[in-house]
Amino acid sequence: MRGNVMAANGPNSFGIRDNYTHGNVADFLVEKINAGSHLSVVSAYFTIYAYEALSAELDNIGHLNFLFGEPRFIASLDPDKTDKKSFKIEDEGLELANRLQQKEIARRCAAWIRDKVDIRSIRQANLLHGKLYHVDDGRREHAILGSSNFTRRGLGLSATPNIELNLIVDGDRDRAELKEWFDKLWADESLVADVKEEVLRYLAQLYVNHAPEFIYFKTLFHVFERFLSVQGDDAQLFDRTDIIDTDIWKALFDFQKDGAKGAIHKINAHNGCILADSVGLGKTYTALAVIKYYELRNLRVLVLCPKKLRDNWTVYLAQNNSELNPFLKDRFGYTVLSHTDLSRENGKVDGIDLAALNWGNFDLIVIDESHNFRNNTKGKRDDDGNIIRKSRYERLMEDIIQSGVKTKVLLLSATPVNNDLKDLRNQIYFVTEGRDAAFSQSRRLSR
């Protein structure tokens, strides 16, 4: 350029504005913008909080032409706010007090844009990198150019501003040439596009008053969005499997089918699941559908239930050929043992020799009334601490779940918590094999 930068005669007269040791861009704008000024700005970003910081000056300007130098910013704006990456129009790293004012700031900013601002954007990414602030106050022109975007950090207004490199242009001819350059670019429809309405639509989403129900369901959607997406994919695959042709599946109500699908998804993803439907909602039928799903994949299944409930499970076994079994065609082949059988070292149960039983060879264990294992009790020890007899909890954990093949777990209980959350924790230990940090891994649990 033919002009010279300003001489460094004082804190506000540096030719360099870096938001660090040589003043900031915001002070330059505050000093140069007068009522009725016309502004021409090139920046990759625009944020409502930068507007708020300079609103005393900006609200009184005559007009602003704002040119986005990076089209990906506009492309990232999401009027429906379904993408968390779309919020760059709001500065990051602000204190909560600023966030609480967001709605009003967005409303004021939108009104200002409608009245005094035109907004266009470069069409091609990585084509325009420079930043320019040109001010015509009606008497003379002022300009500064460099690297500062129209954000609080870029303008030097945040607690931790960016270190930028900007130069104040101190030549009338150079300032006129910059304005001519801007106007030529602004008018070239092959290079720029009008995006004012897109920005206004996005801003409207920041200050619109939504009904409480909308906020509630929107929150639920975003909390469970990833889960629902995976569930949807799983459901499509599930509906193409042979389970849907079984009698047990056809006997389920829709809510039970959803429960079975959800349980299978969690068992596959996390090695286990608790089915905690209330009494009377058909947990047994839902569990039978889960069992049949895995039996069709040749998994060995063990059902552990209270002794008084044995008949509730054995009636469905194909080997019993019971007239009370509505699912004879499904030919269920799981093994049924009682909670009390965990305390026995020998004896027979329906022909099963407990002394010879390979407890660690079951791929899936279904624990009915799992709250009976809510206490992580220890068995009998001698004076030296050696185990004389394991507790039922220890037998279940050590000899079935932690030993032998990898064992998936389905827990059934209408009351998984009886006293405090330790009850739930001790049952979840069967899913995690006793590991506290098992669910901290993002990948699927594996031995």
ABEGO torsion letter per residue (X at the ends): XABBBBBBABAAABABBAGBAAEBAAAAAAAABBBGBBBBBBBABBBAAAAAAAAAAAAABABBBBBBABAAAAAABBAAGABAAAAAABBBGBBAAAAAAAAAAAAAAAAAAAAABBBBBBABBGABABBBBBBBAGABBBBBBEABBBBAAAAGABABBBBBBBBBBABAAAAAAAAAAAAAAAABAAABBBAAAAAAAAAAAAABBBBAAAAAAAAAAAAAAAAAAAAAAAAAAAAABAAAABAAAAABBAAAAAAAAAAAAAAAAAGBBBBABBBGAGAAAAAAAAAAAAAAAGBBBBBBBBAAAAAAAAAABAAAGBAABAAAAAGBABBBBBAAAAABABEBBGGBBAAABBAAABABBBBBGAAAAABBBBBBBBAAGBBABBBAAAAAAAAAAABEBBBBBBBBBABABAABAAAAAAAAAAAAGGBAAAAABABBBBX
